[in-house]
Amino acid sequence: MGKKKVVWTRRAEIQMFAIMDYYAERNKSDDYSLKLYEAIELKLSKVDFTVSIPQKSAIENIFYLVHNHRSVFFTLEGNTLF
């Protein structure tokens, strides 16, 4: 399989920024927020659909993975994760 591309939906972007803002405000620093975002991006880029690491949700063609007690939902079209 070729290189995957991660495309955040508008709703996912808003939710991710809200989470990042929460941690930035709580910790009085952007460090944790940026590390969290980078870790999720890295995990999504390494998703291997030949293994059962991403869990299949009850909704057709929707998968999820868990990172530090947070669920990340996505769908796959070709080599693009949405």
Secondary structure, DSSP 8 states (H G I E B T S, - for coil): ----EE---HHHHHHHHHHHHHHHHHHTSSHHHHHHHHHHHHHHHT--TTSS-SEE-SSTT-EEEEETTEEEEE-EETTEE-
